[in-house]
Amino acid sequence: MTNPGPVESAGPVVRTGTGSVRGRREDGLTVFRGIPFAEPPVGEARFAAPRPARAWDGIREAYAFGPPPPQDVGVAGTTGHVDVPVGDDWLTVNVWTPAPDPAAHRPVMVWIYGGAYKLGHSGSPGYDARRIAEDGDLVVVTFNYRLGMEGFARIEGAPANRGLLDQVAALEWVRENIAAFGGDPDQVTVFGESAGAGSVASLLAMPSATGLFRRAIAQSVPGTFFSDELARDIATALAAELGLRPTVADLAAVDPDRLVKAGQSLAPKMPGYVDRWGQAAPTVTPYSPVVDGDVLPLMPWRALASGASRDVDLIVGHNRDENRLFTAMAGKLGQITDARASASLGLYAPGGESAYRAAYPGASANDLYERVQTDWLFAMPSLHLAEAHLAGGGRSHVYELTWPAPGDGGALGACHALDVPLLFGTFQADLGLLLFAGAEPSPEALALSSRFRASWTAFARTGDPGWPAYDTERRLVQVLDAEPVVAPYPGEASRRLWEGHEFAPLPLLGTEA
């Protein structure tokens, strides 16, 4: 997983604020891997806000990705396997640059991986950024941040949202060091997918991230943010899996792998907490950003509507059939019963089950189930983020990906995460193996992949991705398909159903499980 691409030669040396690093020349780029941007968050630094990396003497060979943060075991290729480095130096950055020339002032794109806030690693082959750097003639940065209990559990005696604080620290490293790699610290675009997009939305609302980036791209923003009360209750249940309390005193000496196992143990039990944890329970994901009033003062939608980050240009969008991936991975494609669809509609639909059935007459149980799950978790949070930014004086460009993945005979549709291999051009890595069935991409797929990169990099360079900004009159969006078109937002029926909905922190509902 961590093997670099074809190596032409040892690359140049760049001086960072903490020491000198040597990269490698690969495919016409210079690539630097595994540069620490913060101290390892272990020992006395466990569960603390990230601390500045210590300086080193001599030249550090930046040839290998840093170790992944401790994490859940998910889809093959996206988490730590035997071929990833081990160690506790989890907080590292990687840089792809055409040339580390301080006079170049190239735009910079900073990628934040997704993975339900519990898995992911910047060294995953699906995040090989060389095609983005090549096609856009710009600098790309990826980095690791803490996940699961290490990064997001609400632990007494520790700051909330440590994973988000890691992201701020990485962006501060970019601001202070990227010029030496040929980048322009005043032309930074953050981009991320799924939990990475939720992180982008959070950064837009976080005072500590103000001024660290000029543009943002949020691909499939999840609407799941926890209230402080809910987060503390879930953390209590997580710690209880180990017979402990959710405090620094109890957890600081616990091996990180045991904390990962606590999350794995609790996840399948979460649907039994629906009367207590509400909409969060069926997600079987015990981690999300916490609206704690400090690190994250407000929900991103409310913060943006009030004018936070109005000077940051935004692309936000989603895939048409987001939930299809999860239905397929659960082995339930085409097997959703009417009772299960009704339960999901009752839990998630803002107007109740009858509203969805009226808006989608004749839809099957499977279609209604997937539609409301997609709308609640990704589609409407993404659209509403654009509208909130617009209301606060910002500018948003909206897209919807409708091109179906070729995997599984096309049954996956335009499902969750399809945009990642299209954007990076990594069809034979991570989820790309599933979504593209391990086959060579078609000319149609290659053309759409190229369009993704052209739009994203043009936006990073100019603020214009090549289609009009969104407004609430025409509602024009870029529909990404075999023949991309600019058209009114395709999901009008769902948009109307959710028009008056406010995405609020998920609450703690009761006092008994």
C-alpha positions as CSV (number, residue, x, y, z in Angstrom):
1,M,0.0,0.0,0.0
2,T,2.8,2.4,0.8
3,N,5.1,1.7,-2.1
4,P,5.9,4.8,-4.1
5,G,5.4,5.0,-7.8
6,P,8.2,4.8,-10.4
7,V,11.2,6.5,-9.0
8,E,13.3,8.6,-11.4
9,S,15.8,9.8,-8.8
10,A,16.3,11.0,-5.3
11,G,14.6,14.4,-5.2
12,P,15.6,17.8,-3.9
13,V,15.9,18.8,-0.3
14,V,13.3,21.3,1.1
15,R,13.8,23.1,4.4
16,T,10.6,23.1,6.6
17,G,10.1,24.9,9.9
18,T,11.2,21.8,11.8
19,G,14.0,20.4,9.6
20,S,15.0,19.5,6.1
21,V,13.3,16.7,4.0
22,R,14.3,15.0,0.9
23,G,11.6,13.8,-1.6
24,R,11.7,11.6,-4.6
25,R,11.2,12.3,-8.3
26,E,8.3,10.2,-9.5
27,D,6.5,10.5,-12.8
28,G,7.7,14.0,-13.4
29,L,6.7,15.2,-9.9
30,T,8.6,15.5,-6.6
31,V,6.8,13.6,-3.8
32,F,7.4,14.0,-0.1
33,R,5.8,11.5,2.3
34,G,5.5,11.1,6.0
35,I,6.6,14.6,7.2
36,P,5.5,15.2,10.8
37,F,3.2,18.2,11.3
38,A,2.6,17.5,15.0
39,E,4.1,15.4,17.8
40,P,2.8,11.8,18.1
41,P,-0.3,12.1,20.3
42,V,0.8,9.4,22.8
43,G,2.0,9.4,26.3
44,E,1.4,12.8,28.0
45,A,0.0,14.0,24.6
46,R,-2.7,11.3,24.5
47,F,-6.1,12.9,23.9
48,A,-4.6,16.4,23.9
49,A,-4.8,19.0,21.2
50,P,-2.0,18.5,18.7
51,R,1.4,19.8,19.7
52,P,4.0,21.2,17.3
53,A,6.4,18.6,15.8
54,R,9.9,18.6,17.3
55,A,12.8,19.8,15.1
56,W,15.3,17.3,13.7
57,D,18.9,17.6,12.6
58,G,20.2,16.6,9.2
59,I,18.1,15.6,6.3
60,R,15.0,13.4,6.8
61,E,14.2,11.1,3.9
62,A,10.5,11.7,3.2
63,Y,10.1,8.6,1.1
64,A,7.4,6.6,3.0
65,F,3.9,7.4,4.2
66,G,3.6,7.7,8.0
67,P,1.8,5.1,10.0
68,P,-2.0,5.1,9.9
69,P,-3.8,6.3,13.0
70,P,-5.4,3.5,15.0
71,Q,-8.7,2.6,13.3
72,D,-11.5,0.3,12.6
73,V,-11.1,-2.4,10.0
74,G,-13.2,-1.5,7.0
75,V,-13.1,-2.0,3.3
76,A,-10.0,-3.8,2.1
77,G,-7.3,-1.3,1.0
78,T,-8.7,1.6,3.0
79,T,-7.3,0.7,6.5
80,G,-4.2,-0.6,8.0
81,H,-3.0,-3.9,6.6
82,V,0.3,-5.8,6.8
83,D,2.0,-3.6,4.3
84,V,1.5,-0.2,6.1
85,P,4.1,1.2,8.4
86,V,3.7,0.8,12.1
87,G,4.4,3.3,14.9
88,D,2.8,6.1,16.7
89,D,3.9,9.0,14.4
90,W,0.3,9.2,13.2
91,L,0.2,12.9,12.3
92,T,2.1,13.4,9.1
93,V,1.6,15.1,5.7
94,N,2.5,14.2,2.2
95,V,3.2,16.6,-0.7
96,W,3.0,16.2,-4.5
97,T,4.6,19.1,-6.4
98,P,5.7,19.7,-10.0
99,A,8.8,21.4,-8.5
100,P,9.6,22.7,-5.0
101,D,10.4,26.1,-6.3
102,P,9.6,28.9,-3.8
103,A,9.0,31.3,-6.7
104,A,6.3,29.1,-8.3
105,H,3.3,30.2,-6.2
106,R,1.2,27.3,-7.4
107,P,-2.4,26.8,-6.1
108,V,-2.5,24.2,-3.3
109,M,-5.2,21.5,-2.8
110,V,-5.4,19.8,0.6
111,W,-7.2,16.5,0.8
112,I,-9.1,15.2,3.9
113,Y,-10.1,11.5,3.6
114,G,-13.4,10.1,4.7
115,G,-14.3,6.9,6.5
116,A,-17.1,7.5,9.0
117,Y,-14.6,9.3,11.3
118,K,-13.3,5.8,12.3
119,L,-11.1,4.7,9.4
120,G,-8.9,6.1,6.6
121,H,-5.2,6.8,5.9
122,S,-3.6,9.3,3.5
123,G,-1.3,6.5,2.3
124,S,-4.2,4.5,0.9
125,P,-3.5,3.9,-2.9
126,G,-6.9,5.3,-3.7
127,Y,-5.6,8.8,-2.6
128,D,-2.6,8.8,-4.9
129,A,-2.7,12.5,-5.8
130,R,-0.2,12.5,-8.7
131,R,-2.9,12.8,-11.4
132,I,-4.4,15.8,-9.7
133,A,-1.1,17.5,-9.3
134,E,-0.1,16.7,-12.9
135,D,-3.4,17.7,-14.6
136,G,-3.7,20.9,-12.6
137,D,-0.1,21.9,-12.4
138,L,-0.5,22.5,-8.7
139,V,0.6,21.3,-5.3
140,V,-1.4,18.6,-3.5
141,V,-1.2,17.8,0.2
142,T,-2.7,14.9,2.1
143,F,-2.4,14.1,5.8
144,N,-3.5,11.8,8.6
145,Y,-5.7,12.8,11.5
146,R,-6.9,10.9,14.6
147,L,-10.0,8.8,14.2
148,G,-12.4,6.9,16.4
149,M,-12.0,7.2,20.1
150,E,-8.6,8.9,19.7
151,G,-10.0,11.6,17.6
152,F,-13.7,12.0,18.2
153,A,-15.0,10.4,21.4
154,R,-16.1,12.9,24.0
155,I,-13.6,12.2,26.7
156,E,-13.7,14.1,30.0
157,G,-10.5,16.0,30.5
158,A,-9.8,16.2,26.8
159,P,-10.8,18.8,24.2
160,A,-13.6,17.8,21.9
161,N,-13.0,17.1,18.2
162,R,-9.4,16.2,18.4
163,G,-9.5,14.9,14.9
164,L,-10.6,18.3,13.7
165,L,-7.9,20.0,15.7
166,D,-5.4,17.8,13.9
167,Q,-6.8,19.0,10.6
168,V,-6.3,22.7,11.7
169,A,-2.7,21.8,12.7
170,A,-2.1,20.3,9.3
171,L,-3.5,23.4,7.6
172,E,-1.3,25.6,9.8
173,W,1.7,23.5,8.6
174,V,0.6,24.2,5.0
175,R,0.4,27.9,5.7
176,E,3.9,28.0,7.2
177,N,5.7,25.6,4.9
178,I,4.0,25.1,1.5
179,A,5.8,28.0,-0.2
180,A,9.1,26.0,0.0
181,F,7.4,23.2,-1.9
182,G,6.2,25.5,-4.7
183,G,2.8,26.3,-3.3
184,D,1.0,29.5,-2.6
185,P,-0.2,29.7,1.1
186,D,-2.8,32.3,0.0
187,Q,-4.3,29.9,-2.6
188,V,-5.3,26.9,-0.5
189,T,-8.3,24.8,-1.3
190,V,-9.4,22.1,1.1
191,F,-11.4,19.2,-0.4
192,G,-12.8,16.0,1.1
193,E,-15.4,13.3,0.7
194,S,-17.9,11.8,3.2
195,A,-16.4,12.3,6.7
196,G,-13.8,14.4,4.9
197,A,-16.6,16.6,3.6
198,G,-18.1,16.7,7.1
199,S,-14.7,17.8,8.2
200,V,-14.6,20.5,5.5
201,A,-18.0,21.7,6.6
202,S,-16.7,21.8,10.2
203,L,-13.6,23.8,9.3
204,L,-15.8,26.4,7.6
205,A,-17.5,26.9,11.0
206,M,-14.5,26.7,13.2
207,P,-12.9,30.0,14.4
208,S,-9.5,28.3,14.7
209,A,-9.5,27.5,11.0
210,T,-10.3,31.0,9.9
211,G,-7.9,32.3,7.2
212,L,-6.3,28.9,6.6
213,F,-7.9,28.3,3.2
214,R,-9.5,30.3,0.5
215,R,-11.7,27.7,-1.2
216,A,-13.4,24.5,-0.2
217,I,-14.9,21.4,-1.9
218,A,-17.2,19.2,0.1
219,Q,-18.2,15.9,-1.6
220,S,-21.2,14.2,0.0
221,V,-21.5,16.1,3.3
222,P,-22.9,13.9,6.0
223,G,-25.5,15.6,8.2
224,T,-24.5,13.7,11.3
225,F,-23.2,16.0,14.0
226,F,-23.6,15.1,17.7
227,S,-24.9,17.3,20.4
228,D,-22.5,17.4,23.4
229,E,-25.0,15.4,25.5
230,L,-25.3,12.7,22.9
231,A,-21.6,12.5,22.4
232,R,-20.9,12.1,26.1
233,D,-23.6,9.4,26.3
234,I,-22.1,7.5,23.4
235,A,-18.6,7.9,24.9
236,T,-19.9,6.4,28.2
237,A,-21.1,3.4,26.2
238,L,-17.8,3.1,24.4
239,A,-15.8,3.2,27.5
240,A,-18.2,0.7,29.2
241,E,-17.2,-1.8,26.5
242,L,-13.9,-1.9,28.3
243,G,-15.3,-1.6,31.8
244,L,-14.0,2.0,32.1
245,R,-15.3,5.5,32.3
246,P,-14.8,8.0,29.4
247,T,-12.1,10.0,31.1
248,V,-8.5,10.7,30.3
249,A,-7.6,9.2,33.7
250,D,-9.2,5.9,32.7
251,L,-8.3,5.7,29.1
252,A,-4.9,7.3,28.7
253,A,-3.0,4.1,29.5
254,V,-5.2,1.9,27.4
255,D,-3.6,0.5,24.2
256,P,-5.1,2.3,21.2
257,D,-6.1,-1.1,19.6
258,R,-8.3,-1.8,22.6
259,L,-10.1,1.5,22.0
260,V,-10.6,0.5,18.4
261,K,-12.1,-2.8,19.5
262,A,-14.5,-1.0,21.9
263,G,-15.9,0.9,18.9
264,Q,-16.2,-2.3,16.9
265,S,-17.9,-4.0,19.8
266,L,-20.4,-1.2,20.3
267,A,-21.3,-0.5,16.7
268,P,-23.6,-3.6,16.1
269,K,-25.4,-2.9,19.3
270,M,-26.2,0.7,18.4
271,P,-29.6,0.0,16.7
272,G,-30.8,-1.1,20.1
273,Y,-30.3,2.4,21.4
274,V,-32.7,4.0,18.9
275,D,-35.0,5.2,21.7
276,R,-32.0,7.0,23.4
277,W,-29.8,8.0,20.4
278,G,-32.5,8.4,17.8
279,Q,-31.3,8.8,14.2
280,A,-27.7,8.2,15.2
281,A,-28.3,4.7,16.3
282,P,-28.9,2.9,13.0
283,T,-25.8,4.4,11.5
284,V,-23.7,2.0,13.6
285,T,-21.1,4.8,13.6
286,P,-20.4,6.0,17.2
287,Y,-18.3,9.0,16.0
288,S,-19.1,12.4,14.5
289,P,-18.0,15.9,15.0
290,V,-19.4,17.3,18.3
291,V,-21.1,20.7,18.5
292,D,-19.4,21.4,21.8
293,G,-19.7,25.2,21.8
294,D,-15.9,25.7,21.8
295,V,-13.9,23.9,19.1
296,L,-17.1,23.7,17.0
297,P,-19.4,26.4,18.3
298,L,-22.3,25.9,15.9
299,M,-23.6,23.5,13.3
300,P,-22.0,24.3,10.0
301,W,-25.3,25.2,8.4
302,R,-26.2,27.7,11.0
303,A,-22.6,29.1,11.1
304,L,-22.5,29.6,7.3
305,A,-26.0,31.1,7.2
306,S,-24.7,33.7,9.8
307,G,-21.8,34.7,7.5
308,A,-19.0,32.5,8.7
309,S,-16.6,31.9,5.9
310,R,-18.5,34.1,3.5
311,D,-15.2,34.9,1.8
312,V,-14.5,31.2,1.1
313,D,-15.7,29.9,-2.3
314,L,-17.4,26.6,-2.1
315,I,-18.2,23.6,-4.3
316,V,-20.6,21.1,-2.6
317,G,-22.5,18.2,-4.1
318,H,-23.4,14.6,-3.8
319,N,-24.1,11.4,-5.7
320,R,-27.6,10.4,-6.8
321,D,-27.7,7.0,-5.2
322,E,-25.5,7.5,-2.1
323,N,-27.0,4.8,0.1
324,R,-26.9,2.1,-2.6
325,L,-23.3,1.3,-1.6
326,F,-24.3,0.5,2.0
327,T,-27.3,-1.5,1.0
328,A,-25.0,-3.5,-1.4
329,M,-22.3,-4.0,1.3
330,A,-25.0,-5.3,3.6
331,G,-26.2,-7.8,1.0
332,K,-29.6,-6.2,0.9
333,L,-29.9,-4.8,-2.6
334,G,-33.5,-5.3,-3.8
335,Q,-34.4,-7.1,-0.5
336,I,-35.8,-4.1,1.5
337,T,-39.2,-5.0,2.8
338,D,-42.1,-2.6,3.0
339,A,-41.9,-2.7,6.8
340,R,-38.2,-1.7,6.8
341,A,-38.9,1.1,4.4
342,S,-41.7,2.4,6.6
343,A,-39.4,2.3,9.6
344,S,-36.7,4.3,7.9
345,L,-39.3,6.8,6.5
346,G,-40.7,7.2,10.0
347,L,-37.3,7.8,11.5
348,Y,-35.8,10.1,8.9
349,A,-38.4,11.8,6.6
350,P,-39.1,15.3,7.8
351,G,-42.8,15.1,6.7
352,G,-43.2,11.5,7.8
353,E,-43.8,8.4,5.7
354,S,-46.8,9.8,3.9
355,A,-44.9,12.7,2.5
356,Y,-42.3,10.6,0.8
357,R,-44.9,8.2,-0.6
358,A,-46.9,11.1,-2.0
359,A,-43.8,12.7,-3.5
360,Y,-42.6,9.4,-5.1
361,P,-45.9,7.6,-6.1
362,G,-45.3,4.0,-7.2
363,A,-41.8,3.8,-5.8
364,S,-40.8,0.4,-4.5
365,A,-40.0,-0.2,-0.8
366,N,-36.3,-0.5,-1.9
367,D,-36.4,2.8,-3.7
368,L,-38.1,4.7,-0.9
369,Y,-35.7,3.2,1.7
370,E,-32.7,4.3,-0.3
371,R,-34.1,7.6,-1.2
372,V,-34.8,8.7,2.3
373,Q,-31.5,7.4,3.6
374,T,-29.6,9.2,0.8
375,D,-31.5,12.4,1.4
376,W,-31.1,12.4,5.1
377,L,-27.5,11.5,5.3
378,F,-25.9,13.1,2.3
379,A,-28.0,14.8,-0.4
380,M,-30.0,17.3,1.6
381,P,-27.1,18.2,4.0
382,S,-25.0,18.9,1.0
383,L,-27.6,21.0,-0.8
384,H,-28.5,22.8,2.4
385,L,-24.9,23.7,3.0
386,A,-24.8,25.4,-0.3
387,E,-28.0,27.3,0.5
388,A,-26.7,28.3,3.9
389,H,-23.5,29.6,2.4
390,L,-25.5,31.6,-0.1
391,A,-27.8,33.0,2.7
392,G,-24.7,34.1,4.6
393,G,-23.3,36.0,1.6
394,G,-21.0,33.3,0.2
395,R,-20.8,31.8,-3.2
396,S,-21.5,28.1,-3.9
397,H,-21.3,25.8,-6.9
398,V,-23.4,22.7,-6.7
399,Y,-23.0,19.3,-8.5
400,E,-24.8,16.0,-8.6
401,L,-23.0,12.8,-9.9
402,T,-25.6,10.7,-11.7
403,W,-23.2,8.4,-13.8
404,P,-23.6,4.8,-12.6
405,A,-20.7,2.7,-11.4
406,P,-20.0,-0.2,-13.7
407,G,-19.4,-2.6,-10.9
408,D,-22.0,-5.3,-10.1
409,G,-23.6,-5.0,-13.5
410,G,-24.5,-1.3,-12.8
411,A,-26.6,-2.2,-9.8
412,L,-24.6,0.1,-7.6
413,G,-25.8,3.2,-9.5
414,A,-24.2,6.6,-8.7
415,C,-23.4,5.4,-5.2
416,H,-21.4,6.8,-2.3
417,A,-17.7,7.2,-2.8
418,L,-17.9,6.7,-6.6
419,D,-16.5,10.3,-7.0
420,V,-13.2,9.3,-5.2
421,P,-11.8,7.0,-7.9
422,L,-13.1,9.3,-10.6
423,L,-11.4,12.3,-9.1
424,F,-8.1,10.6,-8.3
425,G,-8.2,8.3,-11.3
426,T,-7.5,5.3,-9.0
427,F,-9.9,2.8,-10.5
428,Q,-7.8,-0.3,-9.3
429,A,-7.5,0.7,-5.7
430,D,-9.6,0.7,-2.5
431,L,-13.3,1.0,-3.3
432,G,-12.4,1.5,-7.0
433,L,-11.9,-2.3,-7.2
434,L,-15.6,-2.8,-6.2
435,L,-17.1,0.1,-8.1
436,F,-15.2,-0.7,-11.3
437,A,-15.2,-4.5,-10.9
438,G,-11.5,-4.6,-11.2
439,A,-11.8,-3.9,-14.9
440,E,-10.0,-1.3,-17.0
441,P,-12.0,2.0,-17.0
442,S,-14.0,2.7,-20.2
443,P,-13.3,5.7,-22.3
444,E,-16.5,7.2,-20.8
445,A,-15.1,6.7,-17.3
446,L,-11.8,8.2,-18.2
447,A,-13.5,11.2,-19.8
448,L,-15.6,11.8,-16.7
449,S,-12.5,11.3,-14.5
450,S,-10.7,14.0,-16.5
451,R,-13.6,16.3,-16.2
452,F,-13.7,15.9,-12.4
453,R,-10.0,16.9,-12.1
454,A,-10.3,19.7,-14.6
455,S,-13.2,21.3,-12.7
456,W,-11.7,20.8,-9.3
457,T,-8.3,22.2,-10.2
458,A,-9.8,25.1,-12.2
459,F,-11.8,26.0,-9.1
460,A,-8.6,25.8,-7.0
461,R,-6.9,28.1,-9.4
462,T,-9.6,30.6,-10.2
463,G,-12.7,30.0,-8.1
464,D,-14.7,29.0,-11.2
465,P,-15.2,25.2,-11.8
466,G,-16.8,25.9,-15.2
467,W,-20.5,26.1,-14.3
468,P,-22.7,28.8,-12.8
469,A,-22.9,29.5,-9.1
470,Y,-26.0,28.2,-7.4
471,D,-28.9,30.5,-6.6
472,T,-32.4,29.8,-5.2
473,E,-34.2,31.0,-8.3
474,R,-32.8,28.8,-11.2
475,R,-31.0,26.3,-8.9
476,L,-28.6,25.4,-11.6
477,V,-26.1,22.6,-10.8
478,Q,-23.5,20.6,-12.7
479,V,-25.0,17.1,-13.4
480,L,-22.0,14.8,-13.9
481,D,-22.9,12.0,-16.2
482,A,-21.6,10.5,-19.5
483,E,-22.7,13.8,-21.1
484,P,-22.4,16.3,-18.3
485,V,-25.0,19.1,-18.4
486,V,-25.9,22.2,-16.4
487,A,-29.5,21.9,-15.3
488,P,-31.9,22.7,-12.4
489,Y,-31.2,20.5,-9.4
490,P,-32.4,17.0,-10.3
491,G,-33.8,16.1,-6.9
492,E,-36.5,18.7,-6.8
493,A,-39.1,16.4,-5.2
494,S,-36.7,15.7,-2.3
495,R,-35.6,19.3,-2.1
496,R,-39.2,20.4,-1.5
497,L,-39.7,17.8,1.2
498,W,-36.7,19.0,3.1
499,E,-37.1,22.7,2.3
500,G,-37.9,23.9,5.8
501,H,-35.7,21.4,7.6
502,E,-32.9,22.6,9.9
503,F,-29.9,20.3,10.4
504,A,-29.4,20.4,14.1
505,P,-27.0,18.5,16.3
506,L,-28.4,15.0,16.9
507,P,-29.9,15.0,20.4
508,L,-29.8,12.6,23.4
509,L,-33.5,11.5,23.5
510,G,-33.8,9.6,26.8
511,T,-32.2,8.4,29.9
512,E,-32.7,4.7,29.4
513,A,-31.5,2.5,26.5
